[in-house]
Amino acid sequence: MRPDLQKKAKLHQLSSEQLLGINRAFFIDKLAPREIAAQFTINRLLVYRVIKGFRSKSGYCEALQAKEQVARTKMEATVAVVEAFISRDQHIWRMSQITDEVKREHGLTVTDALVSRVLRGRFGMRYRRVQHVAFTGNSERCLALRQLFAERLLHQLQKGTRFLNVDESWINSGDMRHMKWRKKGQTNSISDKAIQPRLSVIAAIDTEGEAYLSLSIANTDSDTFRLFIQKLAKKLDQDRPGWKEDTTVLIDNAKYHAS
């Protein structure tokens, strides 16, 4: 058997765009199957199978184009979700995090294979073992920075400055208990009922004890954070019209806070 016919052709590995290109090259450009095989880096047997499928099925090209559009939509939705995770500095532990989020946000069902292609090909990510490092929150540098911040904060408070701290978190469980007493030999486990979808929380608390809270089921990104800040400003305008003169807003350096 000739070398170009030895390997079994795998039709499912071709994209809809490639299938359309093969048919276009044969029926419109009048290229020979050997030339088409060389152009698309496939064997000649696969070219014959694609052409045969085109001749035997009505609406073949339309079906391929529709399939390609669905695939493109799923790809774009997956990319958008991964970009949102990255902008929030949110860890991606499992591909199911992405597939579930695409389903919730866009109503699309995507495969782990597609998610893997996006993570690896589009973002250059790899699935690697986590390296545990020592917590540095109490290092000499961090302690010195916190002390310096406290000194400046107290100085500004004495001048009458009002600080408003804004931050966000989420709630994904209805049971916040982490420890309990038990007798020797008893199990120490409790059933955990997850909250689905999880609740996203954005809170603003000032040094006078005033608190402003937002609850939603949408993941916090630059758009939801901007909306919260806009609503917060309108609320402050109503409660304290001169708040801009004596209030300093504190926000951490999360990427979507500055975008």
C-alpha positions as CSV (number, residue, x, y, z in Angstrom):
1,M,0.0,0.0,0.0
2,R,1.2,3.5,-0.8
3,P,2.5,5.6,2.1
4,D,-0.2,8.3,1.6
5,L,-2.9,5.7,2.1
6,Q,-1.5,3.8,5.0
7,K,-2.8,5.9,7.9
8,K,-6.6,5.8,8.4
9,A,-8.2,9.2,7.7
10,K,-9.8,10.9,10.7
11,L,-12.6,13.1,9.5
12,H,-13.6,14.3,12.9
13,Q,-10.3,16.0,13.4
14,L,-11.0,18.6,10.6
15,S,-12.7,21.8,11.5
16,S,-15.8,23.0,9.5
17,E,-13.6,25.7,8.0
18,Q,-11.1,23.1,6.7
19,L,-14.0,20.9,5.3
20,L,-15.3,23.9,3.4
21,G,-11.9,24.8,2.2
22,I,-11.3,21.3,0.8
23,N,-14.6,21.3,-1.1
24,R,-13.9,24.8,-2.4
25,A,-10.5,23.7,-3.6
26,F,-11.9,20.7,-5.5
27,F,-15.2,22.1,-7.0
28,I,-14.2,25.8,-7.5
29,D,-10.4,25.9,-7.8
30,K,-10.4,22.6,-9.7
31,L,-7.4,21.3,-7.7
32,A,-6.5,17.6,-7.9
33,P,-7.0,15.5,-4.7
34,R,-3.2,15.1,-4.4
35,E,-2.7,18.9,-4.5
36,I,-5.5,19.4,-1.9
37,A,-3.9,16.8,0.4
38,A,-0.6,18.6,0.2
39,Q,-2.2,22.0,0.8
40,F,-4.1,20.9,3.9
41,T,-1.4,18.5,5.1
42,I,-3.7,15.5,5.1
43,N,-3.7,12.2,3.1
44,R,-5.5,11.7,-0.2
45,L,-8.1,9.3,1.2
46,L,-9.4,11.9,3.6
47,V,-9.9,14.3,0.6
48,Y,-12.0,11.7,-1.2
49,R,-14.1,11.1,1.9
50,V,-14.8,14.8,2.3
51,I,-15.8,15.2,-1.3
52,K,-18.0,12.1,-1.2
53,G,-19.8,13.5,1.9
54,F,-20.4,16.8,0.1
55,R,-21.9,15.1,-3.0
56,S,-24.2,12.7,-1.0
57,K,-25.7,15.2,1.5
58,S,-27.9,18.2,0.6
59,G,-27.2,21.3,2.6
60,Y,-23.8,20.0,3.5
61,C,-22.0,23.4,3.3
62,E,-24.8,25.1,5.2
63,A,-24.6,22.5,8.0
64,L,-20.9,23.0,8.2
65,Q,-21.2,26.7,8.4
66,A,-23.8,26.5,11.2
67,K,-21.6,24.0,13.1
68,E,-18.6,26.4,12.7
69,Q,-20.6,29.3,14.0
70,V,-21.7,27.3,17.1
71,A,-18.1,26.3,17.7
72,R,-16.9,29.9,17.3
73,T,-19.6,31.1,19.8
74,K,-18.5,28.5,22.4
75,M,-14.9,29.5,21.9
76,E,-15.6,33.2,22.4
77,A,-17.7,32.5,25.5
78,T,-15.0,30.3,27.0
79,V,-12.3,32.9,26.3
80,A,-14.5,35.6,28.0
81,V,-15.0,33.5,31.1
82,V,-11.3,32.7,31.4
83,E,-10.4,36.4,31.0
84,A,-12.8,37.2,33.8
85,F,-11.2,34.7,36.1
86,I,-7.7,36.1,35.3
87,S,-8.9,39.7,35.8
88,R,-10.2,38.8,39.2
89,D,-7.0,36.9,40.1
90,Q,-9.2,33.9,40.7
91,H,-7.5,30.5,40.8
92,I,-8.6,27.9,38.3
93,W,-8.4,24.6,40.1
94,R,-10.5,22.5,37.7
95,M,-11.8,22.9,34.2
96,S,-15.4,22.3,35.6
97,Q,-15.1,25.9,37.0
98,I,-14.9,27.2,33.5
99,T,-17.6,24.9,32.0
100,D,-20.0,25.6,34.8
101,E,-19.4,29.4,34.5
102,V,-19.9,29.3,30.7
103,K,-23.2,27.4,31.3
104,R,-24.4,29.9,33.8
105,E,-23.3,33.1,32.1
106,H,-23.9,32.2,28.4
107,G,-26.2,29.2,28.5
108,L,-23.7,27.1,26.5
109,T,-22.4,23.6,27.2
110,V,-18.7,23.3,26.4
111,T,-16.4,20.3,26.8
112,D,-13.3,20.0,28.9
113,A,-11.3,19.6,25.6
114,L,-12.4,23.0,24.5
115,V,-11.5,24.6,27.8
116,S,-8.1,22.9,27.7
117,R,-7.5,24.3,24.2
118,V,-8.3,27.8,25.4
119,L,-6.3,27.6,28.6
120,R,-3.2,26.1,26.8
121,G,-3.4,27.7,23.4
122,R,-4.9,31.1,24.0
123,F,-3.5,31.9,27.4
124,G,-0.4,29.6,27.5
125,M,-1.5,28.0,30.8
126,R,-0.4,24.6,32.1
127,Y,-1.9,22.3,34.8
128,R,0.9,22.0,37.4
129,R,1.2,20.9,41.0
130,V,0.7,23.8,43.5
131,Q,3.8,24.8,45.4
132,H,3.1,25.7,49.0
133,V,5.2,28.5,50.3
134,A,5.5,30.2,53.6
135,F,3.0,32.9,54.5
136,T,4.7,36.3,54.2
137,G,2.0,38.5,55.7
138,N,3.9,38.9,58.9
139,S,7.3,39.4,57.4
140,E,9.4,42.4,58.5
141,R,8.5,44.3,55.4
142,C,4.8,43.7,55.8
143,L,4.9,44.6,59.4
144,A,6.7,47.8,58.7
145,L,4.3,48.8,55.9
146,R,1.3,48.2,58.1
147,Q,2.8,50.3,60.9
148,L,3.5,53.1,58.4
149,F,0.0,52.9,57.1
150,A,-1.5,53.0,60.6
151,E,0.6,56.1,61.5
152,R,-0.6,57.9,58.4
153,L,-4.2,56.7,58.9
154,L,-4.3,58.0,62.6
155,H,-2.8,61.3,61.5
156,Q,-5.5,61.8,58.8
157,L,-8.3,60.7,61.3
158,Q,-7.1,63.4,63.7
159,K,-7.5,65.9,60.9
160,G,-11.1,64.8,60.4
161,T,-10.7,62.6,57.3
162,R,-13.3,59.9,56.9
163,F,-12.1,56.7,55.4
164,L,-14.4,54.5,53.3
165,N,-13.0,51.0,52.6
166,V,-14.4,49.0,49.7
167,D,-13.8,45.3,49.1
168,E,-15.6,42.2,47.8
169,S,-16.0,38.6,48.7
170,W,-18.5,35.7,48.0
171,I,-20.6,33.3,49.9
172,N,-20.9,29.7,48.6
173,S,-22.0,27.8,51.7
174,G,-24.7,28.2,54.2
175,D,-22.7,26.8,57.1
176,M,-19.7,28.8,58.3
177,R,-18.8,26.6,61.3
178,H,-15.3,25.1,61.1
179,M,-14.8,23.4,64.5
180,K,-16.9,21.5,67.0
181,W,-16.5,19.4,70.1
182,R,-16.9,15.6,69.7
183,K,-16.4,12.5,71.8
184,K,-13.6,10.1,71.1
185,G,-14.6,7.8,68.2
186,Q,-17.4,10.0,66.9
187,T,-17.3,11.4,63.4
188,N,-16.6,15.1,63.1
189,S,-18.2,15.6,59.7
190,I,-21.3,17.5,58.8
191,S,-23.3,17.7,55.6
192,D,-22.5,20.8,53.6
193,K,-25.1,22.4,51.5
194,A,-23.6,24.6,48.9
195,I,-25.2,27.8,47.7
196,Q,-25.7,27.7,44.0
197,P,-25.2,30.1,42.4
198,R,-22.9,31.6,44.9
199,L,-23.6,35.1,46.3
200,S,-21.1,37.8,45.4
201,V,-20.7,40.5,48.0
202,I,-19.4,44.1,47.7
203,A,-19.2,46.1,50.9
204,A,-18.1,49.6,51.8
205,I,-17.6,50.4,55.5
206,D,-16.3,53.8,56.8
207,T,-14.6,54.9,59.9
208,E,-17.8,56.3,61.4
209,G,-19.5,52.8,61.3
210,E,-21.6,53.4,58.2
211,A,-21.9,50.3,55.9
212,Y,-23.1,49.9,52.3
213,L,-23.7,46.5,50.9
214,S,-24.4,44.9,47.6
215,L,-25.5,41.2,47.0
216,S,-25.7,39.6,43.5
217,I,-25.3,36.3,41.8
218,A,-23.0,37.7,39.1
219,N,-19.2,37.3,39.4
220,T,-17.6,40.6,40.4
221,D,-15.7,42.1,37.5
222,S,-14.8,45.6,36.4
223,D,-18.4,46.2,35.2
224,T,-20.1,45.1,38.4
225,F,-17.6,47.0,40.5
226,R,-18.0,50.2,38.5
227,L,-21.8,49.9,38.9
228,F,-21.4,49.5,42.7
229,I,-19.1,52.6,42.9
230,Q,-21.6,54.6,40.8
231,K,-24.6,53.6,43.1
232,L,-22.4,54.2,46.2
233,A,-21.6,57.7,45.0
234,K,-25.3,58.5,44.4
235,K,-26.2,57.2,47.9
236,L,-23.5,59.3,49.5
237,D,-24.7,62.3,47.6
238,Q,-28.1,61.8,49.2
239,D,-26.9,61.1,52.7
240,R,-24.0,63.5,53.0
241,P,-23.8,66.0,50.1
242,G,-20.3,67.2,51.1
243,W,-18.8,63.8,51.5
244,K,-16.2,64.3,48.7
245,E,-14.5,67.1,50.8
246,D,-13.6,64.9,53.8
247,T,-13.8,61.3,52.6
248,T,-11.0,59.1,51.2
249,V,-12.0,55.8,49.5
250,L,-9.7,52.9,50.1
251,I,-9.6,50.2,47.4
252,D,-7.0,47.4,47.0
253,N,-5.0,46.8,43.8
254,A,-7.2,44.0,42.2
255,K,-6.8,44.3,38.4
256,Y,-10.5,45.0,37.8
257,H,-10.5,47.9,40.3
258,A,-8.3,49.8,37.9
259,S,-9.6,48.7,34.5
